[in-house]
Amino acid sequence: MDINKITAISAIVFGLAGLAAPLTQAQEMQGSVAYMNGGIGAGEQHKLREAAKDYNLRLLFSEAKDGAFVSNVKLSVSDLHGKSVFTLPSAGPMTNLKLPSGEYEVTAIYNGVKKTSKVSVGEKPASLSFNWAHQDN
């Protein structure tokens, strides 16, 4: 096989591998907190929704009345004593967390606008949606 054919085949294989990579969401760990983050594109959204049953806190980030998904959200989760238990500098549009049972304060900052919500997590999953309307920005 000549070098041009090998180069062409390699470009196709690596190109396809690059396209598939964003669709394979894997669980990650931060300390003792397991999480999945992403949701850009239908494939990632499907994977995150499918895996959500294994997490006890599900977060969704959107903007405006139409609820368009957003990413690049600065996310932090603290216990009720103010101790940080999880941070992600660029979350969204969907984030699944597996936290120890307890009460938490979730803070999400998008385009400089801060939103905060308290949540109780345990065996039964909890969900929070953060929406930034145009007047917030």
OpenMM code with the backbone's topology and positions (N, CA, C; nanometers):
from openmm import Vec3, app, unit

residues = "MET ASP ILE ASN LYS ILE THR ALA ILE SER ALA ILE VAL PHE GLY LEU ALA GLY LEU ALA ALA PRO LEU THR GLN ALA GLN GLU MET GLN GLY SER VAL ALA TYR MET ASN GLY GLY ILE GLY ALA GLY GLU GLN HIS LYS LEU ARG GLU ALA ALA LYS ASP TYR ASN LEU ARG LEU LEU PHE SER GLU ALA LYS ASP GLY ALA PHE VAL SER ASN VAL LYS LEU SER VAL SER ASP LEU HIS GLY LYS SER VAL PHE THR LEU PRO SER ALA GLY PRO MET THR ASN LEU LYS LEU PRO SER GLY GLU TYR GLU VAL THR ALA ILE TYR ASN GLY VAL LYS LYS THR SER LYS VAL SER VAL GLY GLU LYS PRO ALA SER LEU SER PHE ASN TRP ALA HIS GLN ASP ASN".split()
positions = [
    Vec3(0.0870, -0.1178, 0.0000),
    Vec3(0.0000, 0.0000, 0.0000),
    Vec3(0.0909, 0.1230, 0.0000),
    Vec3(0.0570, 0.2190, -0.0840),
    Vec3(0.1447, 0.3363, -0.0879),
    Vec3(0.1125, 0.4337, 0.0249),
    Vec3(0.2039, 0.5244, 0.0467),
    Vec3(0.1949, 0.6176, 0.1609),
    Vec3(0.0725, 0.7074, 0.1527),
    Vec3(0.0284, 0.7444, 0.0337),
    Vec3(-0.0901, 0.8304, 0.0197),
    Vec3(-0.2162, 0.7589, 0.0671),
    Vec3(-0.2269, 0.6287, 0.0351),
    Vec3(-0.3435, 0.5517, 0.0802),
    Vec3(-0.3418, 0.5352, 0.2325),
    Vec3(-0.2238, 0.5086, 0.2874),
    Vec3(-0.2110, 0.4929, 0.4320),
    Vec3(-0.2479, 0.6239, 0.5021),
    Vec3(-0.1992, 0.7340, 0.4485),
    Vec3(-0.2307, 0.8651, 0.5067),
    Vec3(-0.3801, 0.8932, 0.5001),
    Vec3(-0.4418, 0.8632, 0.3866),
    Vec3(-0.5854, 0.8875, 0.3704),
    Vec3(-0.6666, 0.8013, 0.4663),
    Vec3(-0.6297, 0.6737, 0.4770),
    Vec3(-0.7023, 0.5841, 0.5672),
    Vec3(-0.6838, 0.6286, 0.7123),
    Vec3(-0.5632, 0.6670, 0.7492),
    Vec3(-0.5378, 0.7154, 0.8857),
    Vec3(-0.6196, 0.8393, 0.9162),
    Vec3(-0.6264, 0.9310, 0.8210),
    Vec3(-0.7041, 1.0536, 0.8422),
    Vec3(-0.8508, 1.0216, 0.8644),
    Vec3(-0.9040, 0.9265, 0.7889),
    Vec3(-1.0453, 0.8885, 0.8043),
    Vec3(-1.0676, 0.8234, 0.9407),
    Vec3(-0.9811, 0.7269, 0.9755),
    Vec3(-0.9968, 0.6561, 1.1030),
    Vec3(-0.9865, 0.7519, 1.2210),
    Vec3(-0.8827, 0.8362, 1.2225),
    Vec3(-0.8657, 0.9287, 1.3339),
    Vec3(-0.9741, 1.0354, 1.3337),
    Vec3(-1.0202, 1.0747, 1.2179),
    Vec3(-1.1303, 1.1717, 1.2088),
    Vec3(-1.2576, 1.1163, 1.2686),
    Vec3(-1.2880, 0.9904, 1.2343),
    Vec3(-1.4078, 0.9270, 1.2908),
    Vec3(-1.3934, 0.9066, 1.4406),
    Vec3(-1.2741, 0.8707, 1.4850),
    Vec3(-1.2513, 0.8545, 1.6290),
    Vec3(-1.2732, 0.9866, 1.7011),
    Vec3(-1.2303, 1.0958, 1.6418),
    Vec3(-1.2506, 1.2278, 1.7011),
    Vec3(-1.3967, 1.2643, 1.7097),
    Vec3(-1.4750, 1.2221, 1.6097),
    Vec3(-1.6189, 1.2491, 1.6143),
    Vec3(-1.6868, 1.1665, 1.7212),
    Vec3(-1.6409, 1.0460, 1.7431),
    Vec3(-1.7049, 0.9582, 1.8409),
    Vec3(-1.6697, 0.9969, 1.9838),
    Vec3(-1.5548, 1.0554, 2.0060),
    Vec3(-1.5092, 1.0839, 2.1422),
    Vec3(-1.6080, 1.1631, 2.2254),
    Vec3(-1.6697, 1.2722, 2.1730),
    Vec3(-1.7609, 1.3474, 2.2575),
    Vec3(-1.8858, 1.2680, 2.2979),
    Vec3(-1.9164, 1.1615, 2.2232),
    Vec3(-2.0377, 1.0865, 2.2521),
    Vec3(-2.0175, 0.9836, 2.3627),
    Vec3(-1.8959, 0.9591, 2.4019),
    Vec3(-1.8709, 0.8595, 2.5049),
    Vec3(-1.8455, 0.9292, 2.6380),
    Vec3(-1.9514, 0.9555, 2.7086),
    Vec3(-1.9422, 1.0188, 2.8395),
    Vec3(-1.9003, 0.9141, 2.9412),
    Vec3(-1.8040, 0.9466, 3.0212),
    Vec3(-1.7586, 0.8552, 3.1257),
    Vec3(-1.7741, 0.9231, 3.2606),
    Vec3(-1.7985, 0.8414, 3.3602),
    Vec3(-1.8045, 0.8941, 3.4963),
    Vec3(-1.6655, 0.9402, 3.5376),
    Vec3(-1.6603, 1.0530, 3.6041),
    Vec3(-1.5347, 1.1046, 3.6576),
    Vec3(-1.5497, 1.1169, 3.8079),
    Vec3(-1.4368, 1.1350, 3.8759),
    Vec3(-1.4373, 1.1494, 4.0216),
    Vec3(-1.3678, 1.2787, 4.0605),
    Vec3(-1.4238, 1.3447, 4.1604),
    Vec3(-1.3587, 1.4591, 4.2242),
    Vec3(-1.3689, 1.4331, 4.3734),
    Vec3(-1.2586, 1.3934, 4.4330),
    Vec3(-1.2639, 1.3494, 4.5722),
    Vec3(-1.3524, 1.2268, 4.5811),
    Vec3(-1.4545, 1.2321, 4.6659),
    Vec3(-1.5467, 1.1192, 4.6794),
    Vec3(-1.6737, 1.1372, 4.5973),
    Vec3(-1.6798, 1.2444, 4.5170),
    Vec3(-1.7996, 1.2738, 4.4377),
    Vec3(-1.7822, 1.2227, 4.2949),
    Vec3(-1.8706, 1.1308, 4.2561),
    Vec3(-1.8738, 1.0837, 4.1177),
    Vec3(-1.9626, 1.1790, 4.0384),
    Vec3(-1.9233, 1.2053, 3.9136),
    Vec3(-2.0041, 1.2961, 3.8324),
    Vec3(-1.9888, 1.2694, 3.6837),
    Vec3(-2.0863, 1.3156, 3.6095),
    Vec3(-2.0824, 1.3198, 3.4636),
    Vec3(-2.1224, 1.4609, 3.4240),
    Vec3(-2.0564, 1.5144, 3.3237),
    Vec3(-2.0849, 1.6503, 3.2795),
    Vec3(-2.0789, 1.6552, 3.1276),
    Vec3(-2.1673, 1.7313, 3.0683),
    Vec3(-2.1680, 1.7481, 2.9230),
    Vec3(-2.3081, 1.7750, 2.8739),
    Vec3(-2.3400, 1.7173, 2.7598),
    Vec3(-2.4735, 1.7347, 2.7040),
    Vec3(-2.4767, 1.8235, 2.5819),
    Vec3(-2.3603, 1.8458, 2.5209),
    Vec3(-2.3589, 1.9222, 2.3965),
    Vec3(-2.3808, 1.8221, 2.2848),
    Vec3(-2.4937, 1.8312, 2.2215),
    Vec3(-2.5290, 1.7372, 2.1162),
    Vec3(-2.6220, 1.6294, 2.1678),
    Vec3(-2.7005, 1.5753, 2.0774),
    Vec3(-2.8022, 1.4760, 2.1130),
    Vec3(-2.7415, 1.3491, 2.1715),
    Vec3(-2.6264, 1.3066, 2.1213),
    Vec3(-2.5640, 1.1845, 2.1716),
    Vec3(-2.5230, 1.1967, 2.3168),
    Vec3(-2.4592, 1.3077, 2.3518),
    Vec3(-2.4191, 1.3301, 2.4910),
    Vec3(-2.5413, 1.3442, 2.5808),
    Vec3(-2.6421, 1.4154, 2.5350),
    Vec3(-2.7632, 1.4335, 2.6151),
    Vec3(-2.8267, 1.2985, 2.6447),
    Vec3(-2.8319, 1.2133, 2.5451),
    Vec3(-2.8907, 1.0803, 2.5637),
    Vec3(-2.8118, 1.0005, 2.6680),
    Vec3(-2.6779, 1.0030, 2.6582),
    Vec3(-2.5933, 0.9307, 2.7543),
    Vec3(-2.6130, 0.9830, 2.8964),
    Vec3(-2.6185, 1.1143, 2.9123),
    Vec3(-2.6356, 1.1725, 3.0455),
    Vec3(-2.7735, 1.1417, 3.1027),
    Vec3(-2.8764, 1.1479, 3.0209),
    Vec3(-3.0116, 1.1140, 3.0685),
    Vec3(-3.0201, 0.9668, 3.1065),
    Vec3(-2.9588, 0.8821, 3.0254),
    Vec3(-2.9587, 0.7389, 3.0514),
    Vec3(-2.8878, 0.7059, 3.1836),
    Vec3(-2.7791, 0.7752, 3.2112),
    Vec3(-2.6998, 0.7505, 3.3323),
    Vec3(-2.7571, 0.8187, 3.4560),
    Vec3(-2.8488, 0.9125, 3.4394),
    Vec3(-2.8996, 0.9936, 3.5509),
    Vec3(-2.9560, 0.9094, 3.6648),
    Vec3(-3.0066, 0.7928, 3.6331),
    Vec3(-3.0650, 0.7063, 3.7376),
    Vec3(-2.9623, 0.6647, 3.8427),
    Vec3(-2.8342, 0.6720, 3.8078),
    Vec3(-2.7278, 0.6312, 3.8995),
    Vec3(-2.6733, 0.7468, 3.9837),
    Vec3(-2.7326, 0.8649, 3.9723),
    Vec3(-2.6851, 0.9842, 4.0430),
    Vec3(-2.7996, 1.0420, 4.1253),
    Vec3(-2.7663, 1.1083, 4.2378),
    Vec3(-2.8741, 1.1600, 4.3229),
    Vec3(-2.8946, 1.3107, 4.3100),
    Vec3(-2.8155, 1.3776, 4.2244),
    Vec3(-2.8417, 1.5186, 4.1955),
    Vec3(-2.8183, 1.5422, 4.0472),
    Vec3(-2.9223, 1.5922, 3.9822),
    Vec3(-2.9171, 1.6190, 3.8385),
    Vec3(-2.9354, 1.7683, 3.8174),
    Vec3(-2.8436, 1.8268, 3.7436),
    Vec3(-2.8463, 1.9712, 3.7201),
    Vec3(-2.8607, 1.9990, 3.5712),
    Vec3(-2.9383, 2.1026, 3.5398),
    Vec3(-2.9594, 2.1440, 3.4014),
    Vec3(-2.9431, 2.2950, 3.3948),
    Vec3(-2.8685, 2.3424, 3.2964),
    Vec3(-2.8404, 2.4852, 3.2814),
    Vec3(-2.8937, 2.5344, 3.1473),
    Vec3(-2.9723, 2.6425, 3.1516),
    Vec3(-3.0309, 2.6969, 3.0292),
    Vec3(-3.0436, 2.8479, 3.0404),
    Vec3(-3.0823, 2.9086, 2.9284),
    Vec3(-3.1042, 3.0529, 2.9304),
    Vec3(-3.2299, 3.0873, 2.8506),
    Vec3(-3.2831, 3.2040, 2.8814),
    Vec3(-3.3977, 3.2633, 2.8121),
    Vec3(-3.5236, 3.1788, 2.8245),
    Vec3(-3.6299, 3.2311, 2.7723),
    Vec3(-3.7591, 3.1636, 2.7825),
    Vec3(-3.7634, 3.0330, 2.7053),
    Vec3(-3.6866, 3.0245, 2.5949),
    Vec3(-3.6893, 2.9023, 2.5154),
    Vec3(-3.6090, 2.7882, 2.5784),
    Vec3(-3.5337, 2.8178, 2.6842),
    Vec3(-3.4614, 2.7142, 2.7565),
    Vec3(-3.3425, 2.6563, 2.6820),
    Vec3(-3.2822, 2.7352, 2.5943),
    Vec3(-3.1645, 2.6874, 2.5212),
    Vec3(-3.0553, 2.6490, 2.6208),
    Vec3(-2.9986, 2.5306, 2.6025),
    Vec3(-2.8945, 2.4827, 2.6926),
    Vec3(-2.7727, 2.5737, 2.6884),
    Vec3(-2.7054, 2.5872, 2.8041),
    Vec3(-2.5796, 2.6613, 2.8106),
    Vec3(-2.4747, 2.5761, 2.8799),
    Vec3(-2.3516, 2.6025, 2.8446),
    Vec3(-2.2380, 2.5387, 2.9110),
    Vec3(-2.1465, 2.6500, 2.9599),
    Vec3(-2.0303, 2.6130, 3.0058),
    Vec3(-1.9355, 2.7105, 3.0596),
    Vec3(-1.9908, 2.7795, 3.1851),
    Vec3(-2.0605, 2.7014, 3.2653),
    Vec3(-2.1172, 2.7487, 3.3915),
    Vec3(-2.0182, 2.7141, 3.5032),
    Vec3(-1.9856, 2.8114, 3.5848),
    Vec3(-1.8994, 2.7862, 3.7007),
    Vec3(-1.9885, 2.7292, 3.8108),
    Vec3(-1.9618, 2.6059, 3.8496),
    Vec3(-2.0479, 2.5333, 3.9431),
    Vec3(-1.9733, 2.5039, 4.0725),
    Vec3(-2.0425, 2.5260, 4.1849),
    Vec3(-1.9866, 2.4846, 4.3135),
    Vec3(-2.0990, 2.4318, 4.4022),
    Vec3(-2.0643, 2.3311, 4.4798),
    Vec3(-2.1585, 2.2698, 4.5735),
    Vec3(-2.0912, 2.2709, 4.7104),
    Vec3(-2.1634, 2.3238, 4.8097),
    Vec3(-2.1118, 2.3312, 4.9464),
    Vec3(-2.2102, 2.2650, 5.0410),
    Vec3(-2.1578, 2.2128, 5.1516),
    Vec3(-2.2490, 2.1625, 5.2540),
    Vec3(-2.3051, 2.2824, 5.3310),
    Vec3(-2.3943, 2.2585, 5.4231),
    Vec3(-2.4593, 2.3699, 5.4933),
    Vec3(-2.3670, 2.4428, 5.5903),
    Vec3(-2.2466, 2.3895, 5.6103),
    Vec3(-2.1464, 2.4583, 5.6920),
    Vec3(-2.0561, 2.5460, 5.6055),
    Vec3(-2.0846, 2.5488, 5.4744),
    Vec3(-2.0054, 2.6301, 5.3825),
    Vec3(-1.8815, 2.5616, 5.3282),
    Vec3(-1.8614, 2.4342, 5.3629),
    Vec3(-1.7451, 2.3606, 5.3138),
    Vec3(-1.7711, 2.3137, 5.1708),
    Vec3(-1.6796, 2.3456, 5.0801),
    Vec3(-1.6920, 2.3048, 4.9404),
    Vec3(-1.6775, 2.1534, 4.9284),
    Vec3(-1.7717, 2.0909, 4.8575),
    Vec3(-1.7640, 1.9469, 4.8351),
    Vec3(-1.7439, 1.9130, 4.6877),
    Vec3(-1.7686, 2.0109, 4.5989),
    Vec3(-1.7534, 1.9868, 4.4556),
    Vec3(-1.7457, 2.1200, 4.3821),
    Vec3(-1.6555, 2.1295, 4.2869),
    Vec3(-1.6483, 2.2468, 4.1992),
    Vec3(-1.6176, 2.2005, 4.0582),
    Vec3(-1.6685, 2.2757, 3.9641),
    Vec3(-1.6417, 2.2496, 3.8234),
    Vec3(-1.6359, 2.3849, 3.7542),
    Vec3(-1.5230, 2.4192, 3.6961),
    Vec3(-1.5086, 2.5527, 3.6381),
    Vec3(-1.5885, 2.5739, 3.5097),
    Vec3(-1.6268, 2.4639, 3.4432),
    Vec3(-1.7006, 2.4766, 3.3176),
    Vec3(-1.8024, 2.3644, 3.3061),
    Vec3(-1.9146, 2.3799, 3.3746),
    Vec3(-2.0182, 2.2768, 3.3782),
    Vec3(-2.1219, 2.3012, 3.2696),
    Vec3(-2.1990, 2.1995, 3.2448),
    Vec3(-2.3178, 2.2114, 3.1623),
    Vec3(-2.3000, 2.1613, 3.0207),
    Vec3(-2.4123, 2.1564, 2.9588),
    Vec3(-2.5452, 2.1972, 3.0037),
    Vec3(-2.6123, 2.1007, 3.1014),
    Vec3(-2.5571, 1.9790, 3.1131),
    Vec3(-2.6138, 1.8826, 3.2066),
    Vec3(-2.5023, 1.8295, 3.2960),
    Vec3(-2.5301, 1.8204, 3.4249),
    Vec3(-2.4323, 1.7651, 3.5191),
    Vec3(-2.5054, 1.6723, 3.6147),
    Vec3(-2.4549, 1.5508, 3.6275),
    Vec3(-2.5078, 1.4534, 3.7231),
    Vec3(-2.4040, 1.4353, 3.8326),
    Vec3(-2.4480, 1.4401, 3.9581),
    Vec3(-2.3582, 1.4239, 4.0727),
    Vec3(-2.4075, 1.3110, 4.1627),
    Vec3(-2.3129, 1.2390, 4.2227),
    Vec3(-2.3452, 1.1387, 4.3238),
    Vec3(-2.2817, 1.1868, 4.4531),
    Vec3(-2.3644, 1.2520, 4.5359),
    Vec3(-2.3189, 1.3120, 4.6618),
    Vec3(-2.3612, 1.2260, 4.7802),
    Vec3(-2.2894, 1.2354, 4.8915),
    Vec3(-2.3384, 1.1718, 5.0139),
    Vec3(-2.4726, 1.2346, 5.0529),
    Vec3(-2.5584, 1.1593, 5.1160),
    Vec3(-2.6874, 1.2127, 5.1605),
    Vec3(-2.6653, 1.3351, 5.2482),
    Vec3(-2.7467, 1.4377, 5.2277),
    Vec3(-2.7333, 1.5577, 5.3083),
    Vec3(-2.7954, 1.6790, 5.2425),
    Vec3(-2.7720, 1.7938, 5.3055),
    Vec3(-2.8238, 1.9219, 5.2579),
    Vec3(-2.7089, 2.0000, 5.1937),
    Vec3(-2.7360, 2.0603, 5.0799),
    Vec3(-2.6310, 2.1309, 5.0068),
    Vec3(-2.6813, 2.2640, 4.9518),
    Vec3(-2.5866, 2.3522, 4.9262),
    Vec3(-2.6143, 2.4754, 4.8549),
    Vec3(-2.5387, 2.4674, 4.7221),
    Vec3(-2.6129, 2.4835, 4.6133),
    Vec3(-2.5551, 2.4764, 4.4794),
    Vec3(-2.5499, 2.6173, 4.4233),
    Vec3(-2.4318, 2.6571, 4.3767),
    Vec3(-2.4128, 2.7892, 4.3176),
    Vec3(-2.3668, 2.7707, 4.1740),
    Vec3(-2.4344, 2.8407, 4.0835),
    Vec3(-2.4007, 2.8361, 3.9419),
    Vec3(-2.3858, 2.9794, 3.8910),
    Vec3(-2.2745, 3.0051, 3.8221),
    Vec3(-2.2484, 3.1388, 3.7678),
    Vec3(-2.2314, 3.1268, 3.6173),
    Vec3(-2.3128, 3.2033, 3.5451),
    Vec3(-2.3063, 3.2042, 3.3987),
    Vec3(-2.3042, 3.3493, 3.3524),
    Vec3(-2.2065, 3.3826, 3.2712),
    Vec3(-2.1905, 3.5211, 3.2221),
    Vec3(-2.1909, 3.6216, 3.3367),
    Vec3(-2.1306, 3.5848, 3.4480),
    Vec3(-2.1187, 3.6750, 3.5619),
    Vec3(-2.2420, 3.6844, 3.6498),
    Vec3(-2.3487, 3.6124, 3.6149),
    Vec3(-2.4728, 3.6165, 3.6940),
    Vec3(-2.4800, 3.4910, 3.7802),
    Vec3(-2.4911, 3.5126, 3.9117),
    Vec3(-2.4899, 3.4052, 4.0106),
    Vec3(-2.6314, 3.3630, 4.0485),
    Vec3(-2.6524, 3.2318, 4.0501),
    Vec3(-2.7785, 3.1728, 4.0963),
    Vec3(-2.7438, 3.0713, 4.2045),
    Vec3(-2.8238, 3.0674, 4.3105),
    Vec3(-2.7991, 2.9762, 4.4218),
    Vec3(-2.9293, 2.9058, 4.4586),
    Vec3(-2.9159, 2.7786, 4.4938),
    Vec3(-3.0324, 2.7018, 4.5358),
    Vec3(-2.9896, 2.5995, 4.6400),
    Vec3(-3.0771, 2.5737, 4.7373),
    Vec3(-3.0506, 2.4712, 4.8386),
    Vec3(-3.1237, 2.3441, 4.7969),
    Vec3(-3.0608, 2.2306, 4.8283),
    Vec3(-3.1191, 2.1037, 4.7880),
    Vec3(-3.0844, 1.9966, 4.8910),
    Vec3(-3.1754, 1.9030, 4.9077),
    Vec3(-3.1544, 1.7877, 4.9935),
    Vec3(-3.1403, 1.6651, 4.9033),
    Vec3(-3.0310, 1.5916, 4.9204),
    Vec3(-3.0114, 1.4717, 4.8399),
    Vec3(-3.0004, 1.3500, 4.9294),
    Vec3(-3.0411, 1.2386, 4.8749),
    Vec3(-3.0373, 1.1126, 4.9474),
    Vec3(-3.0572, 1.0000, 4.8491),
    Vec3(-3.1335, 0.9009, 4.8910),
    Vec3(-3.1608, 0.7876, 4.8029),
    Vec3(-3.2464, 0.8298, 4.6832),
    Vec3(-3.3438, 0.9178, 4.7106),
    Vec3(-3.4312, 0.9646, 4.6024),
    Vec3(-3.3606, 1.0789, 4.5286),
    Vec3(-3.3485, 1.0703, 4.3956),
    Vec3(-3.2782, 1.1745, 4.3202),
    Vec3(-3.3467, 1.3105, 4.3281),
    Vec3(-3.2654, 1.4138, 4.3291),
    Vec3(-3.3150, 1.5518, 4.3255),
    Vec3(-3.2681, 1.6150, 4.1941),
    Vec3(-3.3465, 1.7078, 4.1438),
    Vec3(-3.3114, 1.7775, 4.0202),
    Vec3(-3.3224, 1.9273, 4.0415),
    Vec3(-3.2271, 2.0001, 3.9856),
    Vec3(-3.2312, 2.1457, 3.9879),
    Vec3(-3.2088, 2.1971, 3.8463),
    Vec3(-3.2845, 2.2993, 3.8105),
    Vec3(-3.2648, 2.3664, 3.6825),
    Vec3(-3.2308, 2.5112, 3.7098),
    Vec3(-3.1263, 2.5576, 3.6466),
    Vec3(-3.0869, 2.6981, 3.6559),
    Vec3(-3.1093, 2.7608, 3.5190),
    Vec3(-3.1870, 2.8701, 3.5171),
    Vec3(-3.2169, 2.9387, 3.3913),
    Vec3(-3.1795, 3.0849, 3.4050),
    Vec3(-3.1054, 3.1352, 3.3087),
    Vec3(-3.0681, 3.2743, 3.3033),
    Vec3(-3.1478, 3.3413, 3.1928),
    Vec3(-3.2457, 3.4211, 3.2324),
    Vec3(-3.3241, 3.4957, 3.1342),
    Vec3(-3.2422, 3.6131, 3.0841),
    Vec3(-3.2772, 3.6657, 2.9681),
    Vec3(-3.2008, 3.7762, 2.9100),
    Vec3(-3.1895, 3.8952, 3.0054),
    Vec3(-3.2922, 3.9226, 3.0853),
    Vec3(-3.2836, 4.0378, 3.1758),
    Vec3(-3.1833, 4.0160, 3.2874),
    Vec3(-3.1418, 3.8899, 3.3129),
    Vec3(-3.0397, 3.8628, 3.4137),
    Vec3(-2.9021, 3.9097, 3.3682),
    Vec3(-2.8787, 3.9044, 3.2398),
    Vec3(-2.7439, 3.9317, 3.1864),
    Vec3(-2.7159, 4.0781, 3.1728),
] * unit.nanometer
topology = app.Topology()
chain = topology.addChain("A")
for resn in residues:
    res = topology.addResidue(resn, chain)
    for name in ("N", "CA", "C"):
        topology.addAtom(name, app.Element.getBySymbol(name[0]), res)
